[in-house]
Amino acid sequence: MRGFNTAVICIWLTILFPALSSASVSVPYQTETLTADGNVIETQTAYSPIGLFAKETEILNPEDIYIDQQGHIYIADSGTSTVSKFDEQGNILEVYGEDVLNQPLGVYADGNGEVYVADYGSEKVLKFQEDGELLEEFERPDSPLFGASAPYKPEKVSVDSRGNIYIIGESATNGIIQLSEDGTFLGYYGANTLAPSVGTFLNDMIMTQRQRANLFMKEPPAPGNLTIDEQGLVYTITSGTTWEAIRKLNIEGGNILPPAMTEETDLVDVAVGSIGNIYTVGNDGIIYEYDSSGNQLFSFGGKTNESNRLGLTMQPSSIEVDEVGRLYVTDREQGNIQVYEPTEFTTVLHQGLALFEEGYYVQSEEYWNEILRLNSSFGLAHTAKGEALYKQQEYDKALEEFELANDKDGYSNAFWEIRYRWMENHLAGAFMIIIAFFAVRYTVKFTDRKKNILQPVRDVTSKIKRRKLINELLFLTRFIKRPIDSIYYLKNGERASILSASILYFILVVEYLLRIYWTGFLFTDRVLENVNVFFEAGAVLIPLFLFIVVNYLVSTITDGEGRFRHVYIGTIYSLAPIILFILPITLISNILTFNEAFIYTFSIQVVSVWSIVILFTTIKEIHDYSFWGTIRNLLVTLFGMFLTVLVFFVLYILFDQLFDFVSSIIEEVMLRV
């Protein structure tokens, strides 16, 4: 059924909007989208305002709008205390609730034409027949499960296919109020959650459920609006938070959208289109469109102080979308309903999305090619085209598209296929090379034992190793095997020097920079175009030098025996595992997929922990501390580093303000002169 609807939608979009040109549309706002890297860029106009709906009808303060399956449009108007029913041309068909409704804020109509109204003023949900006759009133539930002190101030209402009623109430932090068809209280559904924090994590770890219930906890905000799609999934919108501000709830009330899919905190309503696209509007008049998975497609619109400026609103209160993609936005302040029509660019995008959502990746490719021709930075189009190419087993091209889209899952799958093909074609040859290598190695070693053919090589190698600086650099390998013995030579100045340590610091910085550029796409989030080499070098050297200086100063007042040169040299030699193994691990990341991600992450963890253990041992032996004395020394060192950074930050702010003050005085003097 969903696939049939998708095909119908595509045909309608093609028939109704064949001649629209997004390049020629003039609108009073910009349309923006997100690149694959998450950057906001301007794009072609997605929706153009085409007029006001039912402008000949007196509408004072429209609060909510709903469009039923027959295309009838319902407007809840708190100014006239009525709900009006219109046809698609804006002709009024019926008026509900005259002399009955007090302050209607929400409206819904079911497949039988029965109309549900959330009347905030009378604290009821009222049900009307199609002809306007009042059928039933749903007052505050008398069930003890509802809660004696729980508020019941209906603001929005919706009904699912089984006739269950979903009510958004003011300050209803327990969730959506759910009633059966006859008004029986079924419970709360889909309560909002708090964003995870260190405090909530610790509470979950150390407290029982009863203790958490008795503990005073901050309540999550109450949802502000809702809608239900054709499949019965409930969507809610919540203002005042960025955590799960937009939710798509499953049957258990759990959110299946990304919890941080938007940074907007002033959203007022949500609507769902025929292909599953999600639309929201905020108090600032900005309209957002997302696909069914929560990926942002467009943002457009805005606020105005001028009356009746087409396309901009003063106080948006609700949004709805009809079957062919037109958007309707009610403006409580101006008392009108703005209508927006999708442009050719959006129509092509929706056609591609409709096919893509149903799994017709190959058939959708031509639409994504057109989108990318118009806007090559459209991230979702690269992902969709990559899926189409993947289905056609064009893995190399798919890999490029997934990389452009920053789609790591798709990239991993495509790379796995490419690697598998390579192994099929070359694995036998690779094994032959390995076998030949070991055969040659064995032959050379056997011949060397008989005729000593490698003696000249050993003489040259031995001569090179005897050079002082080379010997000091190679001392790094001994630090890994026997760190305690190595520290003895370090303190006596026999096997390491300031020069060799400085070279190793330089090597560490170079390796860090190479790691940024050489890490496999799947295991990095760095945008190479934004990398500043000097900043990255400082990010390595400044913390290290700060640790060295502060540790030496702390040790001088806590009876530490080490000198500054010992701490300077010992710190870099303690990082031997990182220096020796970080580049091989980085290179290996380029031949791994997410299936083998543990190899990369575990290797990084091993060399990091290994280095920390050696550093701990080095500090302990250099200063001749006990185990607990070393722990105390390191904790004080970290605290001292924090204070040093804080002092420099305060001084920076003071000098910056002083500079601005002096500059303003000089400018004032120059102007007066």
N, C-alpha and C positions, 0 to 999 in steps of 0.2 A: 504493500500500500504506500509506504514511504517512497519507494522507487518510482511508482506511478505518479505521485504528487510532484516529485522532482522533475520528471519529464514534462509534466504539464506546465510547471513554473518556467522551465527553460523556454518552452514554446511561447508562453505568454510574454516573457521578457523580450523575446526576439520580435514578436509581432507589434507590441505596444511601443517599443522604444528603438525603432530601426534607424532613425535619423538624428538622434541626439548626438551632439559633439561636445565632449567635455572640454575641448580646447577653446571653444567659443563661448562657454557659459560665463556670464558676468554675475558675480555674487558679492555680497558685502562682508565676506569672511574668507579666511584661508582654510584649506583642507590639509590635514597633516596625517602622516602615517609613521610607522616605525620601520627602521631598517633591520637587517638581520642582527646587527650589533646592539640594537635597542636605542639607537639615536632617532630623535624626532626630526623628520624632514617634511617639507611641503610637497604635496603631490597634486595630481589633477583633481578638479572639483568632483566630489563623489555624489553629492545631492544638491539640487538647485531648488530654491523656493518657487512655487508656482502660484501661490495665492493663499487666501484665507478661506477656510471651510465655513459654510453656512453664515456668511457675513451679513446676510439680510435678516437673520434671526437674532433676537435679543439674547445675548449671552453675557452675563455680568461677571461671574467669577468661576470659570470652569476648573474643577478640581481633579477630574478623572475622565478618561476616555477609554472606550472599549469597542472593538469591531468584532461582530459575530461571524459565523461561517457563511451567512448569506450576504455579507458585506454591509449590513446595517450598522450604523455608528451611534453609540450611546454617549451622552455627555452628562456627567453629574455636575450641577451648577449650584454652588452654595449661595450665590447671590440671589437666585430666584427660588431656592429651596425645592428644586425639581430635578428630574432626570428626563432628558429629551432623547427621542429616537429619530434618526435621520436616515434617508437613503444616501447612495453614493454621491448624488448631485447636490446634497445639502438641503433637500426638501424635508420638512418636519413631518413625521409620520404619527408620533404618539408622544404624549407627555405623561410622566409617572410621578405620583406623590404630591400633587397639588393639595395644599391644606393638610397634608399628612407628614411629609418630611420636614425636618427641622434644619439640619445642616449636613446634607449628603456630601460625603467625601470620596466614596468609592462606588463603582458600578460594575456589574458582570451580567451577561445574558447567556443562558444555556442553549442547547440545541433545540429545545421546545419553544424558545421565545420567551421563557420566563426570566424575569429581571430581578436580580438581587442588588440591594442598595445598602451600603454601610452608612448609617445615619449617625454621625458623631454627636449631634445635638440631643437626640432622644436616647442615645446609648442602646441602639438596636440595629439588627440587620433585618431589613424588610424584603419580602418576596412578593412580586407582582406578576399577574398574568400578562400575556402578550397584549391584551386589550387595555391594560392599565388598572385592572381591579386588584386590590390588595388581597393576597392569599394567606400570608402567614407573617408573624413577627418572631424573631429569634432574640430573646432578651438574655440577660446575664444568666449563665448556667448556674443551676442550684446544686450541682454535684460538689461534694466535699473535696474531690480531686482538683477542682478548679482553683481552690484557695480562697479563704474568707477575705483576705485583704488584697487579692489580685485585682488589678484594674480591668474594667471592661468598657473601653471607649473605642468602638469600631471606627477604623479609618479607611481600610481597604478590604475588599472581599473578592474571592474567586471560588469556583466550584469545579471539582474533577468529574470524570466520566461516570463515576459511581454515585454522584449526587452529594458527596461529602463537601462540607462548606469550610473554607479556609479563611480566617479573619485575622487581619493585622490590626492590633489594638495599640493605642497610645501607651507607652511605657510597659508594654508586655514583654519583659525581658525573658520570660520563660519560653518564649517562642511563639509560633503561629497557633492561634486558637482553632482547634479542629472540631467541627460538629458533624453529626450524622445528618441524613436527609430530613429526619424528623426533629432535629434540634438537640439530640442527646450529645453531651460533651464526651468526645472521644479521647481527649488529651491534648497536650502541647506537642507541636511538631517543629523540628528544625531549629532549635534554639541556637542563637549565635554563640560563638566561643571567643575566648580571649586569645590574643596573640601570645605564643610561647615566649617565656622569659626565664632567666636564671632562677628567679623566685618560684615560679610555678613548677619548674623542673625539680627543684629541691623538695618542694612540698609533695610532689608525686612520688619521689624516691623514699622519703623518710616518714610520711604520714599515711595512716590508714584512711579508707574512704570515709569512715565515721568522723575521724578527726578533721578531715578536710571539710566535711559538711558543717561541723560546728565552728570552724574557723571563719572569721569575717573575711570574705573575699570580695574583690572588686567585681561588680556585675558587668557582663558584656552589654553593649548597647542593643536596644530593641530594633528589629527590622522595621523599615519604613514603608515598604511596598512589596507587591508580589505579582506574579503571573504564572499561568500553567500552560505548557505547550501541548501539542497534539498527542504526544506520547505519555502525557500525565506527569511529566517532571515539573517540579515546582521551583521557581526562581524567585529570589528575594534580593532586595537592595537595602543597604544599611548606610546611614549617614553618620559622620563623625568618626570614622575609622577607615584605615586602609587594609586592615586584616579581614579578609573574607567580606569585603564590601559588596561584592557580587557573588551570589551563591546559586548553585544548581544542585538541587537536593535529590538524592536517590530515595528509595522507598523507606529506608531507615532514618532519613533525615540528615544523612551525611553529605558534605559538600564534595562534588566531583570536579570542580573547577580549581585552577591554581589559587591558593589563598591570597597571594599578593599580585593578582592580575591587574590591579589598578592602583594608582596613587591618589585618586580623587577621594575627597572626604565629604563632598556636598551633593552626592547623587540623590535624586528624588524619585525616580521611577525606572522600571525596567520593562522591556517588551521583547518578544521572541518572534522572528519571522518564520516564513514557511519552510525555509531550508535550514532552520536551526540557528540562524544568526541572532546575536544578542545586541539589543540597543539600550542605551541608558542616556539620561539627560540629567545635568546638574543644575544647581542654583545659578551658576554662572552662565547658563544658556548653552554650554558646550554639549554637543551630542556625540556619543561614542558608539562605534559599531565594532563588534567582536565576532569571530567565527564561533562555531559550536564548542570548540575546545578552549576558548578564552583568549585566543590570539587577537590583538587589536588590529583592526583593518583601517579605520578612519576615525578622525575627530574633526568636527567642524561646528560652525555656528558661533554664538556669542551673545552678549548682553548689549542692550541699547537703552538710552534715556529718551529717545525720540519715540513718539507715538506712531504705531502702525508702520514701522520700518520692516519691510518684507525680509524674512530670513533671520532676523534677530529678535530676541524676546526680552521682556523685562523681569518676569517672575514665572518661569516655567514650572508647571505642576504635574504634568503627566506626558507620556509618550506612548504611541501605538503604531503598529505597522499593518498594512493591509496585505492581501494575498499577492499583489504584484509588486510589493516593495515600497510603496509610498509611505512616508512617515507623517504622522500627525502629532503636533506638539501643542498642548494647551498652555495658554498664558493667563495666569490668574489675574495679574495686574491690568493687562490690556483688555481682557475679556474676549479673547479670540483664539482661534486654532490655526496655527501655521501648517501648511502642507508642503512637503519636500518630495521631489521626484528624483529617482536615480538617473544619473547620466549614463552615457554610452560606456564609459570606463567602468562604472560600477555594475552595469548590466552584464558586461563581459566577465567581470570578476565573479558575479553571482552564478552565472552559467557554469563557469569552471568549478566553483565551490560546490554547486549542486551535484555535479558529477563526481567530484572528488570525495564528498561526504558519503556517497553511496558506494565508493570503492571502484568507480570507473576511472582509474588513473590515466590509462592510455587515451581514452576518449576526451579527457579534460586537457590534454597537453596543448592542443591548438589554442585554447583560451589563455593558458598561462604564457604561451609564446607572445600572444598579443599584449597581455598585461606587461610583460617584461620589455616589449618593444616601446611601450608608452612610458614605463617607469622601471628602469633596470635595477633599482634599489629596493623593489618591493619584496621583502623577505619571504612572505608566505608563498609567493609565486615560485620562487626558487625551490622551496621545499616540495611543493606540489609537482613541479616539473621533474624534480629529482625522483619522486615516487613513480611518475609515469615512465621515466627512463629505466628505473630499476625493474619495473614490471616487464619491460621489453628486453631485459638482460643487457642493457647498455651501461654496464657498471662504471666504466671510466667516466662517461659523461655525467652519470648520476652522482658520482663522487664530487665532481666539480660543482654541481648545483647544490648539493648538500653543504659543501664548504662555504659557498656564497650565502647560503641561508643560515649558516652557523647551526645546522641541525646535526648534532653529534650522534644521535641514535641512527639516523639514516646513513650518515657517513660511515659509522661502524659496520652496519650491515653491508653496504656496498663494498667497503674495503675488505671485509671478510670474504666476499665472493671473488674479488680480484686476487687476493692472496691465495685462495683455494685453487683458482685457475693456474696461477703461477706455479704452485707446488705440483699440480698435476703435470705441467709441462717441463719443469726443471728439477724436480726433486731427485730423480735418478742421477742427473748430471751433478747435482750438488753433493750427493753421497759419493760419487766417483771422485770428485775433487778432494773431499775430506779423506777418503781412503788413500788417495795418491799422496796427499800431504803427509799422513802418518807413515806411509811406506817410505817416502823420501827421507823423512826425519829419522826413521829407524836405520835406514841405510847409511846416512851420514854419521850417525852416532856409532854404528858398528864399525864403519871404516875409520872413524877417528880413534876408536880404541886400538885398532890395529896399526894405523900409520900416523896418528896424531896430526891429521890434516887441519884441524881447527885451532892449532896452537897460535898461529899469527893473529887470528881473530881474538883469542883470549888475551894475548899480549896487549893488543890495542885497547880492548875493553878495560883491562886492568889499569893501563896507563891513564885512561880517561877517569876512572873511578878514584884514582889517587889524587886527582886535583881537589884542592880544599873545598871550593864552592860546590862542585859536583857531589863530593862526598857528603857535604852538609845537606844538600837537597835530597839525596838518596836516603839519608837518615830518617826521612819521613816514613819509609816502609817499616823500619824497626819500631817506630812508635805504635804501630798497629799491633805488632806481635808481642812486644815487651815494654809497655808504657812505663812501668815503675823503674826498671833498669835504665830506660832511655832518659828519664828525668835526671838521674844521677849525672850522666854525661852532659845533659843540658845545663845543669847548675854549675858544672865545672868548666863550661865553655869549650869542651873538647870536640863536640860533634855538631854544633849549631851556632849560628851567629846572627847578629842584627841584619846583616845583608841577606843571608839565606831566608830568614823569616820575612823580610820585606818583599823578596821575590815571590815567596809563597802567597803573601797577601795579594800581590798583583795577579798571580795565577788564579786565586780564588775569585777575584772580581771578573776576570776574563771568562772563567768557567760559568759564573753566574749569568753573565750576559749571553754567552753561547747557549746556555740552557733556555733562556727566554726565546731565542730565535730557533733553536733546534728541537724543542719539545714537540712531540706529535700533536696534531690538531685535536685529537680526542682528549688530551690531558692538559690543555691550557685554555685559559679564557683571555689571554693577553691579546690586545690589538696592536700588532707590530708597528703600525703607523703612528701610534701614540706613545711609543717607548722613547724615553729620554735617557740616553746612555749615561750622562753625568748624574742624573737623578738616581738611576738604578745603581750606579757605582757607590754613590753616597749612602743608599739604602743598605749596602753591605758593610762599608767601612766605618760609617759613623757609629752604629751600635757596637761594633767590635772594639773600636778605639775608646768609646765611652766605657765599655765593660773593663777594658785594660786599666784605664786611668782610675776609675772608681774602685776597682778591686785592689789596686796597689795602695790607694789612699786608705781604704778601709783596713787593709792588712797591716799598715804601718802603725795603726792605733790599737790593733788587736793582737800584737805580738807575733805577727807573721814574719818569717825569715826571708821570704823571697824579695828580690830586688825588682825594679821596674823592667829591666831587660829580660829577667826570667819570666815575668808575666807576659811580656810582649811576645817572646819567642814561644813559650809554652802554649799560649792560646792558639796560635795558628797551627802548630804541630799537633795539637789535640784534634784539630779538624781534618786529620789525615784521611779518615774514611770518606768524608765528603769530597776532598780534593782528588782522591784516587778513583772514586767510583761514580761520581755524579754524572760525568759525561757519558760513560758507557750506559748507564741507566737511561739517560736522556735519549741516546741514539736508539736504544731498544724500544722506547715509547713509540717510535715511528712505525714499528712493524706489529704492534699489538692492537687488538680491538677491545671493546668493552668486555668481551668474554674472558679476556686474560688481564683485565685491569688490575687484579690483585697482585700480579707480578710487579707492576710498576709501583703501586702504592706501598706494598710490603717492602720492596727494596728501598724506597725513600725512607720509610720508617726505620728500617734496620740501620742504615748509615747515619741517620739522625740520632737515634738512641745510642749507637756505638760511639759517636763523637761526643755526646753529652757525658757518657760514662768515662771516656778518656779525659775530658776536660775536668770532670770532678776529681779524678785521680791525680791529674796534674796539679790542680790548685791545692789539693791535700798534701802532696809530697813537696811542692815548692815551698809552702809556708810551714810545713811540719805540723799540720793540724790533726786533731782526731777526726773521726767520722762526723760526729755531731758538731764539732767546731767548724768543719768545712761547710756543712749545711747552713749553719748560722752565718758564716762569712758570705756565702753566695746569696742568702736572703737579704742581708744588709746591703750587699752590692747592688742587687736589683732595686731595692728601695732607694738607694743613693742615685742610681741612674734615673729613676722616676723623678726625684726631686731636682736633679740637674736639668732635665728636660723642662720641668715646670718653671724653674727659675729663668731659663733662657726664653721660654715662651712669654713670661711676664715682661722681661726686659725688652723683648721684641715689640710687644704692644706699646710699652711706654715710649720707646724710641720712635716708633711709628707715629704715635700721637704728637710727640715733640717735633718731629720733622714736619708734620702737617701744620702744626701751630706756627713754626718758624716760616714755613712757606707762605702761609696766609698773611703773616705780617709783612713779609717782603713784597708780596703782590699788592697789598694795600698801600704800602709806601710808594711803590712804583706808580700805582694808579693816581695817587694824590700828587706826586711830583709831576 
